[in-house]
Amino acid sequence: MNDDSVRRLALPAVAFALAAAVTILGATSAGLWDPLELDRLEIPGAAEPPLGPTLVDAAQRGLGALHAAGRLPIALFGLLTAALTYALARLATDARGASYAVLLLVGTPILVLNSRLLLGESIVLLAQATVAYGAFSLVALERGQKERARIALGALALGAILAAWGSGFLLGLLPGVLAAATVAWIGRDEANRRARIGLTAAAALLVGLVGLDIVRDAAEYRMTLGGAPRGDQPSAFHHFLEVAFHGLGPLAALGPLGATWFFLERRASRAELLARFAMLWAAFSYGASVVFEARYGVTTFAAAPALAVLVALVLRARDDLPDGSRLAAIVVALFVGLLARDALLFPASAFDALPVRELAIPEDVDLRRYHVLAALLFLAVALPVLTVHLDDEPRSLSAPYRALAAHWAQSKKAKAKMLAAAALFVVLSVLGLLGLVAPDALPIRSIVLRGAGVGAIAIAALPIVVALSQLGYRFARRLGDRRHGALALAAAAYGLLFAFGALPTISRAFSPREVFTTLAAHRGVDEPLYVLEAAERSVTHYAEPPIVHARTSTEVGRALASEGRVWAIFPKAKLAEVNRVYRGSRRDHLVVIDDDNPLALLVTNGAVAGAEDRNPLRPFVSKEPPEVAHRVDAKLRGGYELVGWEIDGNPAVIRPGERFTLRLVWRATQRSGRKYEVFVHLDGPGGRAHGDHEPVHGLYPTQFWDTGDVVVDEVSMRVPAHYAPGTYTFYVGLYQGSQRAEVLQGNKDSDNRIVAGKVEVR
């Protein structure tokens, strides 16, 4: 094999290696989600296609020692979808363009999520891709290509089987056949006549069968629909558009580029024919999915391979163009910005690509860093690749500074402007430095100092940004007609971050497997395990007897308070109640060994060698009050006393726009049993800043406070940046609904609020 052959095979090899990585590699390493994946594994759905559950069950039985073996068929379907995407693109472009399609598909959360979880519907993706390959092959046939015709018919038949038993005709078969039939009529004159007639007849038959079953609305499962009517409320029409947008990742940002390229520029070529087919496939798939979700359940956007092929054709065509497009770069940047914004506001948005309604992700699971890193990486590659002009002379790294020197030499007026800009930079830098080092040195509002500091940092970083941009453009120029391969690889990196970053992070919150792994490392023989609510089904997969399924928190607390080593697993929300029962007997807190999973906390009744106590209540709940900067000693009805308060670090002033931590120290003089929340008002010349919250970050509600408990309660607050400087007053109290706990003793105002103290804001 010569060097040219090796180079031609390098990109396809990389593409398939990455496809295997995001679909199969590590697919069984994360534990099963409880209850979502366990429902799919243990409770077969009567109103779903049988092929997927059958293969999952067979894999589970064949590899019984491997708890997540059922994911392997799902992962294999995902890898085969990538292979079919390559084969489809290869019908109209070369190996490089087909590799682009695979890399773009690899970058989508749709492929990652639906290939790595039992919840996924990679079989639907595979069915659509197989049908699309067979149907388009028939449309693109030339006369005399009998062998290719047999392959196309075989692929179409296989796709029909996958659709019949794995997804239903509506989702798996109809979109590809409809798209092919439509393209056969409007695509090009020389389309195969038999294929045109056959595909049209098949499309008409499918539409009739599906439409008839929709009208019948029979209660039982129908192969044509892939489901049975459900009673839940259908999603809004725009919901599925959002699912597709977020699930496509960087492919969603490149999608408009593909749509405009092949529908504004006319070409009589197979690439244009395939592009039109891909667009129609995506459109019909979207329509079929909306119909399915309106009545028959939840699904995913299965036409991600269609858009991957479409964009790959665009990128491959652009390889031969020397000029970049600033408009294309702006469009892509705007769409990436929209994706990043949605991900920051709603970090779980990409997980909507899973066929699950309202996936509730715990608040303490942070996925933002993965989205931001992936978006920055993709933009860093996309902007120079899409805008570079290969015919331009390369500029040296010193070119901007030579331009500044030339501008300086032009005239006195130019010198004056540059000196004024330099003076402004110096002033901003000094003010910014003072804002960081000595914020109280000048009688200037902190918002001004913060603005100055940000401005100084931005200006100082400008040369670095310029240099990095130049290096990016140099790199794009060096790649030449292969520069769009780097863009496809950057898109694939999005999928890698999702598969090996975001997905394991969220899996730790849904699967208690790691909790049971920790338990097995420390648990002795015959030491009982009490399980309450959390992981009651997972325990059969991961734990050894003796196991006790408890009914109440009191039962668990009393068991832990007994003699001998006892273990327990329960949701984090139950910690306060179980801990209270335990403290009532042992006068100490429970030992928390593993708290990574909020739905399955691992606790025991004493120190464990080699394990750290991670009980979040220990630092905040005790019997002795700590030293506090500002004493209050105010009492409220129900047995609550505010001992005092302080601000973390005890600053002399609070600066507008900056966060601070307020620490409140409470004492319970009797047990009330009522659930109050804490309100904090910071009133002053600028208005009111609120700090309402549940005590101890929601972990220790007031109904569990026992007589003598001292509770250190922290809340993070911020004085808005536009608030006027002056003296502000802290008001504190407890409330339930619209009622406040009455202040019986201490400094209070007419609104039944404790007047806790004052602070300077400037």
C-alpha positions in Angstrom: 0.0 0.0 0.0 1.5 3.3 -1.1 1.5 6.6 0.9 -1.4 8.0 -1.1 -3.6 5.0 -0.2 -2.6 5.4 3.5 -3.6 9.1 3.4 -6.9 8.3 1.7 -7.7 5.7 4.4 -6.5 7.8 7.4 -9.6 10.0 7.7 -12.2 7.2 7.3 -10.2 5.2 9.8 -10.3 8.1 12.3 -14.0 8.7 11.6 -15.0 5.1 12.3 -12.7 4.9 15.4 -14.5 8.0 16.8 -17.9 6.5 15.9 -16.9 3.3 17.8 -15.7 5.4 20.7 -18.9 7.3 21.2 -21.2 4.4 20.7 -19.5 1.3 22.1 -16.4 2.2 24.0 -17.4 2.4 27.7 -21.1 1.9 27.0 -21.3 -0.7 29.8 -19.0 1.1 32.3 -21.7 3.4 33.7 -24.4 1.8 35.9 -28.0 1.3 34.9 -30.2 4.3 35.5 -32.7 3.6 38.3 -35.6 3.5 37.5 -35.5 4.7 33.9 -33.2 2.0 32.4 -34.4 -0.6 34.8 -37.9 0.0 33.7 -36.9 -0.7 30.1 -34.9 -3.8 31.2 -37.3 -5.4 33.7 -40.7 -4.2 32.5 -41.2 -5.1 28.8 -43.5 -2.5 27.1 -46.6 -4.0 25.5 -47.0 -1.0 23.3 -43.5 -0.8 21.7 -41.8 -2.7 18.9 -40.4 -6.0 20.0 -37.0 -6.2 18.3 -35.1 -3.9 20.7 -36.3 -5.4 24.0 -35.8 -8.9 22.6 -32.1 -8.2 21.7 -31.5 -6.4 24.9 -32.9 -9.4 26.9 -30.8 -11.8 24.8 -27.6 -9.8 25.5 -28.4 -9.6 29.2 -28.9 -13.3 29.4 -25.9 -14.2 27.3 -23.6 -11.9 29.4 -25.3 -12.2 32.7 -22.3 -11.3 34.7 -22.2 -7.9 33.0 -24.9 -5.8 34.5 -25.2 -3.4 31.6 -24.8 -5.9 28.8 -28.2 -5.0 27.5 -26.7 -1.8 26.2 -24.5 -3.6 23.7 -27.2 -4.1 21.0 -28.2 -0.5 21.3 -24.6 0.6 20.9 -24.1 -1.7 17.9 -27.1 -0.2 16.2 -25.5 3.3 16.7 -22.3 2.1 15.1 -24.1 0.6 12.2 -26.0 3.9 11.7 -22.6 5.6 11.3 -21.6 3.0 8.8 -24.8 3.4 6.8 -24.3 7.2 6.9 -20.9 6.7 5.3 -22.3 4.4 2.7 -25.1 6.8 1.8 -22.7 9.8 1.5 -20.4 7.7 -0.6 -23.0 7.4 -3.3 -22.5 11.0 -4.2 -19.0 12.0 -2.9 -15.6 10.5 -2.2 -14.2 8.9 1.0 -13.2 12.2 2.5 -16.8 13.7 2.1 -18.3 10.5 3.5 -15.9 10.6 6.5 -17.1 14.2 7.1 -20.6 12.8 7.4 -19.6 10.3 10.0 -17.7 12.8 12.0 -20.6 15.3 12.0 -23.0 12.5 13.1 -20.5 11.5 15.9 -20.8 15.1 17.2 -24.5 14.9 17.9 -25.9 14.1 21.3 -28.7 12.3 19.5 -26.3 9.6 18.4 -24.4 9.5 21.7 -27.4 9.3 24.0 -29.5 6.9 21.8 -26.5 4.6 21.4 -25.2 4.4 25.0 -28.4 4.0 27.1 -31.2 1.4 27.2 -33.5 4.4 26.9 -32.1 5.2 23.5 -33.7 4.5 20.1 -30.7 3.8 18.0 -32.7 1.1 16.2 -34.9 3.9 14.8 -31.9 5.7 13.5 -30.6 2.5 12.0 -33.9 1.7 10.4 -34.2 5.1 8.8 -30.6 5.1 7.6 -30.9 1.6 6.1 -34.1 2.5 4.3 -32.6 5.8 3.1 -29.6 4.0 1.7 -31.7 1.5 -0.2 -34.3 4.0 -1.4 -31.8 6.6 -2.7 -29.7 3.9 -4.3 -32.7 3.0 -6.4 -33.3 6.6 -7.3 -29.6 7.1 -8.3 -29.3 3.9 -10.4 -28.0 4.1 -13.9 -29.0 1.7 -16.6 -27.3 -1.7 -16.4 -26.3 -1.5 -12.7 -28.0 -4.8 -11.8 -25.6 -5.7 -8.9 -26.2 -2.2 -7.4 -29.9 -2.6 -7.9 -29.9 -5.9 -5.9 -27.9 -4.3 -3.1 -30.3 -1.4 -3.0 -33.4 -3.7 -2.9 -31.7 -5.8 -0.2 -31.0 -2.7 1.9 -34.6 -1.6 1.4 -35.9 -5.0 2.5 -33.6 -5.0 5.5 -34.7 -1.5 6.5 -38.4 -2.6 6.1 -37.7 -5.5 8.5 -36.0 -3.3 11.0 -38.9 -0.8 10.8 -41.5 -3.5 11.1 -40.0 -5.1 14.2 -37.9 -2.3 15.6 -39.6 1.1 15.1 -42.8 0.9 13.2 -43.5 2.0 9.6 -44.4 5.5 10.6 -40.9 6.3 12.0 -38.6 3.8 10.4 -39.8 3.3 6.9 -42.1 6.1 5.7 -39.7 9.1 5.8 -37.0 7.6 3.6 -39.5 6.1 1.1 -41.4 9.3 0.8 -38.3 11.3 0.3 -37.0 9.0 -2.4 -40.3 8.9 -4.2 -40.5 12.7 -4.1 -36.9 13.1 -5.4 -37.5 10.6 -8.1 -40.1 12.9 -9.6 -38.5 16.3 -9.0 -34.8 15.4 -8.8 -33.6 14.8 -12.4 -35.0 13.6 -15.7 -32.9 10.5 -16.0 -34.0 8.9 -12.7 -34.7 5.2 -13.1 -38.4 4.8 -14.3 -39.0 1.5 -12.5 -37.6 2.8 -9.3 -39.8 5.9 -9.6 -42.9 3.9 -10.1 -42.0 1.4 -7.4 -41.1 3.9 -4.8 -44.2 6.0 -5.5 -46.4 2.9 -5.2 -44.6 1.9 -1.9 -45.0 5.4 -0.6 -48.7 5.5 -1.4 -49.3 2.1 0.2 -47.4 3.2 3.4 -49.3 6.5 3.6 -52.6 4.6 3.2 -51.7 1.9 5.9 -50.4 4.4 8.4 -53.2 6.9 7.8 -55.8 4.1 8.1 -54.5 3.1 11.5 -54.3 6.7 12.7 -58.0 7.1 11.8 -58.9 3.8 13.4 -57.0 4.8 16.6 -57.1 1.2 17.9 -56.2 0.7 21.5 -53.7 -2.1 20.8 -50.1 -1.9 19.4 -50.0 -1.4 15.7 -46.9 -2.3 13.6 -47.6 0.5 11.2 -47.5 3.1 14.0 -44.9 1.5 16.2 -47.0 2.1 19.3 -50.5 2.3 20.7 -52.5 5.4 21.7 -51.5 6.9 25.1 -53.4 9.1 27.4 -50.7 11.6 28.3 -50.8 15.2 27.0 -49.1 15.6 23.7 -46.2 18.0 23.5 -46.5 21.5 21.8 -45.6 21.6 18.1 -42.4 23.6 18.7 -41.2 21.2 21.4 -39.9 18.6 18.9 -38.1 21.4 17.0 -36.3 22.3 20.1 -35.5 18.6 20.7 -34.0 18.3 17.3 -32.0 21.6 17.6 -30.4 20.8 20.9 -29.9 17.1 20.1 -28.0 17.9 16.9 -25.3 19.9 18.6 -22.8 21.6 16.2 -24.7 20.0 13.3 -27.6 22.3 14.1 -25.3 25.3 13.6 -24.0 24.0 10.3 -27.5 22.9 9.0 -28.5 26.3 7.5 -25.2 26.3 5.6 -26.2 23.0 3.9 -29.8 24.1 3.2 -28.8 27.3 1.4 -25.8 25.9 -0.5 -27.6 23.3 -2.4 -30.9 25.1 -2.8 -29.6 28.4 -4.0 -26.9 27.1 -6.3 -28.2 24.7 -9.0 -26.2 21.7 -10.1 -27.1 18.8 -12.2 -25.2 16.3 -10.1 -25.7 13.3 -7.9 -24.5 15.4 -4.9 -27.4 17.8 -5.5 -29.8 14.9 -5.8 -28.6 13.4 -2.5 -28.8 16.9 -0.9 -32.4 17.3 -1.9 -33.1 13.7 -0.7 -31.5 14.4 2.6 -33.5 17.6 3.2 -36.7 15.8 2.3 -35.8 12.9 4.5 -35.2 15.2 7.4 -38.5 17.0 6.8 -40.6 13.9 6.5 -38.9 12.4 9.6 -39.6 15.5 11.6 -43.3 15.3 10.5 -43.6 11.6 11.3 -42.0 12.2 14.8 -44.5 15.0 15.5 -47.4 12.8 14.6 -46.0 10.0 16.8 -45.4 12.2 19.8 -48.9 13.7 19.5 -50.5 10.3 20.2 -48.3 7.3 20.6 -45.4 8.1 22.9 -42.0 9.8 22.9 -39.3 9.5 20.3 -36.1 11.2 19.1 -35.2 13.0 15.9 -33.9 10.0 13.9 -32.9 11.9 10.7 -29.6 13.2 12.2 -27.7 11.1 9.5 -29.6 13.0 6.8 -28.4 16.4 8.0 -24.9 15.0 8.6 -24.8 13.9 4.9 -26.2 17.2 3.7 -23.6 19.3 5.6 -20.8 16.9 4.6 -21.6 17.5 0.9 -21.4 21.2 1.5 -18.1 21.0 3.3 -16.7 18.7 0.6 -17.8 21.1 -2.1 -16.2 24.0 -0.2 -12.9 22.2 -0.1 -12.4 23.1 -3.8 -13.2 26.8 -3.2 -10.3 29.1 -2.4 -12.4 31.8 -0.8 -14.1 31.7 2.6 -17.4 33.2 3.6 -17.8 35.6 6.4 -21.6 35.3 6.2 -21.4 31.6 6.7 -19.0 32.1 9.7 -21.5 34.6 11.2 -24.4 32.3 10.8 -22.5 29.4 12.4 -21.3 31.6 15.2 -24.8 32.8 16.0 -26.2 29.3 16.0 -23.4 28.0 18.2 -24.1 31.0 20.5 -27.7 30.1 20.7 -26.8 26.5 21.5 -24.4 27.6 24.2 -27.0 30.0 25.7 -29.6 27.3 25.9 -27.1 24.9 27.5 -26.1 27.5 30.1 -29.7 28.3 31.0 -31.0 24.8 30.6 -28.0 22.4 31.0 -30.1 19.3 30.4 -31.5 20.6 27.1 -29.4 18.2 25.0 -30.8 15.3 27.0 -34.2 16.0 25.6 -32.9 13.9 22.6 -33.7 10.9 24.7 -37.2 9.5 24.3 -38.2 10.4 27.8 -40.7 13.0 29.0 -39.5 15.6 31.5 -36.1 14.1 32.5 -35.5 15.6 35.9 -31.8 16.2 36.5 -30.7 17.0 40.0 -29.8 20.7 40.5 -26.3 19.9 41.8 -25.3 18.1 38.6 -23.4 20.7 36.6 -23.1 20.1 32.9 -22.3 23.7 31.8 -18.5 23.3 31.6 -18.8 20.6 29.0 -21.1 22.7 26.8 -18.9 25.8 27.1 -15.7 23.9 26.4 -17.2 22.1 23.3 -18.7 25.4 22.0 -15.4 27.3 22.3 -13.4 24.5 20.7 -15.8 24.3 17.8 -15.9 28.0 17.2 -12.1 28.2 17.5 -11.9 25.9 14.5 -15.0 27.0 12.6 -14.3 30.7 12.3 -10.9 30.5 10.6 -11.8 27.5 8.5 -15.0 29.1 7.2 -13.5 32.6 6.5 -9.9 31.9 5.4 -9.0 33.0 1.8 -6.4 30.6 0.4 -5.3 33.0 -2.3 -4.4 35.8 0.2 -0.8 36.3 1.1 -0.1 35.0 4.6 0.6 37.8 7.1 3.2 37.6 9.8 2.4 37.7 13.4 3.9 41.2 13.6 1.5 42.6 10.9 -1.0 44.3 13.4 1.9 46.0 15.2 3.5 47.2 12.0 0.1 48.6 11.1 0.0 50.5 14.4 3.4 51.8 13.8 2.4 53.0 10.3 -0.6 54.7 11.7 1.5 56.4 14.3 3.7 57.8 11.6 0.8 59.2 9.5 0.2 62.5 11.3 0.1 64.4 14.6 -3.6 63.8 14.8 -3.0 60.0 14.7 -0.4 60.3 17.4 -2.8 62.2 19.6 -5.5 59.6 19.2 -3.1 56.8 20.0 -1.8 58.6 23.0 -5.3 59.2 24.3 -6.1 55.5 23.9 -2.9 54.6 25.7 -3.7 57.0 28.6 -7.2 55.5 28.8 -5.7 52.0 29.0 -3.4 53.1 31.8 -6.2 54.7 33.8 -8.4 51.6 33.4 -5.5 49.3 34.4 -4.8 51.4 37.5 -8.4 51.5 38.5 -8.8 47.8 37.8 -5.8 46.9 39.9 -7.1 49.1 42.8 -10.5 47.3 42.5 -8.7 44.0 43.0 -6.1 44.9 45.6 -7.5 47.9 47.6 -11.2 48.4 46.7 -11.7 50.8 49.6 -8.7 53.1 48.6 -10.8 55.4 46.4 -14.3 56.9 47.0 -15.6 55.3 43.8 -18.5 52.8 43.6 -17.3 49.3 43.2 -19.3 48.8 40.0 -17.0 51.4 38.3 -13.9 49.6 39.6 -15.3 46.3 38.3 -16.0 47.8 34.9 -12.5 49.2 34.8 -11.0 45.9 35.8 -12.9 44.0 33.1 -12.0 46.7 30.5 -8.3 46.5 31.5 -8.3 42.7 31.3 -10.1 42.8 27.9 -7.6 45.3 26.4 -4.6 43.4 27.8 -5.9 40.1 26.4 -6.5 41.7 22.9 -3.0 41.0 21.6 -3.3 37.4 22.8 -6.7 37.0 21.0 -5.2 38.6 17.8 -2.2 36.2 17.9 -4.4 33.2 18.4 -6.6 34.2 15.6 -3.6 34.6 13.3 -2.4 31.2 14.3 -5.8 29.8 13.5 -5.8 31.3 10.1 -2.3 30.1 9.4 -3.4 26.6 10.4 -6.4 26.8 8.1 -4.2 27.9 5.2 -1.8 25.1 5.8 -4.6 22.6 5.6 -5.7 24.0 2.3 -8.4 21.9 0.7 -8.5 19.7 3.7 -9.4 22.4 6.1 -13.1 21.4 6.4 -11.9 18.0 7.8 -10.6 19.9 10.8 -14.1 21.4 11.2 -15.7 18.0 11.1 -13.2 16.7 13.7 -14.1 19.7 15.9 -17.8 18.7 15.6 -16.9 15.1 16.6 -15.0 16.5 19.6 -18.4 17.8 20.8 -19.7 14.2 20.8 -16.6 13.0 22.6 -17.1 15.5 25.4 -20.7 14.5 25.6 -20.0 10.8 25.7 -17.1 10.9 28.2 -17.9 14.0 30.1 -21.5 15.1 30.4 -23.0 11.6 30.1 -20.9 10.0 32.9 -21.6 13.0 35.1 -25.3 12.7 34.8 -25.1 8.9 35.0 -23.6 9.2 38.5 -26.7 11.0 39.5 -29.1 8.4 38.1 -27.2 5.2 38.7 -26.3 4.1 42.2 -23.7 1.6 41.0 -20.8 3.6 42.3 -22.5 3.8 45.7 -22.8 0.0 45.8 -19.1 -0.3 44.7 -18.1 1.9 47.6 -20.4 -0.2 49.9 -18.7 -3.4 48.7 -15.3 -2.0 49.4 -16.1 -1.3 53.1 -18.9 -3.7 54.1 -18.1 -6.7 56.2 -19.7 -10.1 56.0 -23.2 -10.3 57.4 -23.4 -6.6 58.0 -27.0 -5.6 57.3 -28.0 -3.1 54.6 -31.2 -1.0 55.0 -32.6 0.4 51.8 -35.3 3.2 51.9 -37.0 4.3 48.7 -33.7 4.9 46.7 -32.3 2.1 44.7 -34.8 -0.5 45.9 -34.5 -2.3 42.5 -30.8 -1.6 41.9 -30.0 -3.3 45.1 -30.9 -6.7 43.5 -28.3 -6.0 40.8 -25.4 -4.7 42.9 -25.7 -5.7 46.6 -25.3 -9.0 48.6 -27.6 -10.0 51.4 -28.6 -9.4 54.2 -30.8 -6.6 52.8 -33.7 -5.0 54.6 -36.2 -2.9 52.6 -37.3 -0.3 55.2 -40.6 1.5 55.2 -39.9 4.6 57.2 -37.0 6.9 58.1 -37.6 6.1 61.7 -37.0 2.4 61.1 -33.7 3.2 59.3 -32.6 5.6 62.1 -33.3 3.1 64.8 -31.5 0.3 63.0 -28.4 2.5 62.6 -28.5 3.5 66.3 -28.3 -0.2 67.3 -25.1 -2.0 68.3 -22.9 -3.4 65.6 -22.1 -2.1 62.1 -25.2 -1.2 60.0 -25.4 0.3 56.6 -28.1 2.2 54.9 -28.9 3.7 51.5 -31.6 6.4 51.1 -32.3 9.7 49.2 -30.4 12.7 50.4 -33.8 14.4 51.1 -34.3 11.8 53.9 -31.0 12.6 55.6 -32.3 15.1 58.1 -35.0 12.8 59.4 -32.9 9.7 59.6 -30.0 11.7 61.2 -32.4 13.2 63.8 -33.5 9.7 64.9 -29.9 8.5 65.1 -28.7 11.6 67.0 -31.5 11.0 69.5 -29.8 7.8 70.6 -26.1 8.2 69.7 -25.7 12.0 70.3 -23.7 12.2 67.1 -24.2 12.5 63.4 -24.4 9.6 61.0 -21.3 8.9 58.9 -21.9 9.5 55.2 -19.5 7.5 53.1 -20.8 8.4 49.6 -22.9 11.5 48.7 -22.2 11.7 44.9 -25.7 10.4 44.0 -28.4 12.6 45.6 -30.9 9.7 45.1 -28.8 7.2 47.0 -26.8 8.3 50.0 -24.6 5.7 51.6 -24.4 6.0 55.4 -23.3 4.0 58.4 -23.2 4.3 62.2 -19.5 5.0 62.9 -16.2 5.9 61.5 -14.8 3.7 58.7 -11.1 3.1 58.2 -10.0 4.6 54.9 -13.2 6.5 54.3 -14.0 10.2 54.8 -17.1 11.3 56.6 -19.0 13.4 54.1 -22.1 14.2 56.2 -23.1 17.7 55.0 -25.0 18.3 58.3 -21.9 17.9 60.5 -20.4 21.4 60.0 -23.8 23.1 60.4 -25.7 21.3 63.2 -24.3 21.0 66.7 -25.2 21.6 70.4 -22.8 24.5 71.1 -23.1 27.9 69.3 -19.9 29.1 67.5 -18.5 32.6 68.0 -20.5 35.1 65.9 -19.5 38.7 64.9 -23.0 40.2 65.5 -25.1 39.0 68.4 -28.9 39.3 68.1 -30.6 37.0 70.7 -34.1 37.3 69.2 -36.7 34.7 69.9 -39.6 33.6 67.7 -42.8 31.7 68.5 -42.3 27.9 68.1 -39.0 27.7 69.9 -36.6 29.4 67.5 -33.9 31.8 68.5 -31.6 33.8 66.2 -28.3 33.9 68.1 -26.5 36.2 65.7 -25.1 36.6 62.2 -21.9 37.5 60.3 -20.7 37.9 56.8 -18.0 35.5 55.5 -14.7 37.3 55.9 -16.3 40.0 58.0 -15.7 42.8 55.4 -16.1 46.4 56.4 -18.3 47.2 53.4 -20.3 45.2 50.8 -19.7 46.2 47.2 -22.6 46.4 44.8 -22.7 43.6 42.2 -20.6 41.2 44.2 -21.8 38.1 46.0 -21.3 37.5 49.7 -22.2 34.7 52.2 -24.4 35.6 55.1 -24.1 33.2 58.0 -27.1 33.0 60.5 -26.8 31.1 63.8 -30.0 29.7 65.1 -30.9 27.7 68.3 -34.0 25.5 68.8 -35.3 25.9 72.3 -38.0 23.3 71.7 -39.2 21.1 68.9 -41.9 22.7 66.8 -42.5 20.2 64.0 -43.4 23.0 61.6 -41.7 23.6 58.3 -40.5 27.2 58.0 -38.4 28.9 55.4 -35.9 31.7 56.3 -36.3 35.1 54.8 -33.6 37.7 54.7 -34.2 41.3 53.5 -31.4 43.7 53.0 -33.2 47.1 52.8 -31.6 50.5 52.0 -31.4 53.5 49.6 -31.3 51.3 46.5 -34.2 49.0 47.4 -34.4 45.5 48.8 -32.1 42.5 48.2 -33.7 39.1 49.0 -32.1 36.1 50.5 -35.1 33.7 51.1 -34.1 30.1 51.4 -34.6 26.7 53.1 -32.2 26.2 56.1 -28.9 24.6 55.5 -29.2 24.5 51.7 -32.5 22.6 52.1 -30.9 19.7 53.9 -32.2 20.5 57.5 -35.8 21.7 57.5 -37.0 23.3 60.7 -39.5 20.5 61.4 -36.5 18.3 62.3 -34.8 20.7 64.6 -34.6 19.2 68.1 -34.4 21.0 71.4 -30.9 22.3 71.9 -29.9 22.1 68.2 -27.6 24.9 67.1 -28.0 25.4 63.3 -25.5 27.4 61.3 -27.4 28.5 58.2 -25.6 30.1 55.2 -27.2 32.0 52.3 -25.4 33.5 49.3 -26.7 37.0 48.5 -25.8 39.9 46.1 -26.6 43.5 46.2 -27.5 44.5 42.7 -24.8 46.6 40.9 -27.2 49.6 40.3 -28.1 50.0 44.0 -27.1 53.3 45.5 -24.4 53.4 48.2 -25.4 53.9 51.9 -26.3 52.1 55.1 -28.5 48.9 54.6 -30.3 47.0 57.3 -30.6 43.2 57.6 -34.1 41.9 58.5 -34.5 38.2 59.3 -37.3 35.9 60.1 -39.2 32.6 59.5 -42.2 32.2 57.3 -44.6 29.5 56.1 -46.7 30.5 53.1 -48.0 34.0 53.8 -47.6 33.7 57.6 -44.4 34.7 59.5 -43.3 33.3 62.8 -44.1 35.9 65.5 -41.0 37.7 67.0 -41.5 37.4 70.8 -38.2 39.0 72.0 -35.6 41.2 70.5 -35.4 44.1 68.2 -38.2 43.9 65.6 -40.1 46.2 63.2 -43.8 46.6 62.5 -43.7 43.9 59.8 -42.8 41.2 62.4 -39.2 41.0 61.2 -36.1 40.7 63.4 -33.9 43.8 62.9 -30.6 42.0 62.8 -28.0 44.7 62.1 -26.6 47.2 59.6 -24.0 47.1 56.9 -22.3 49.6 54.6 -22.8 49.3 50.9 -20.5 51.2 48.5 
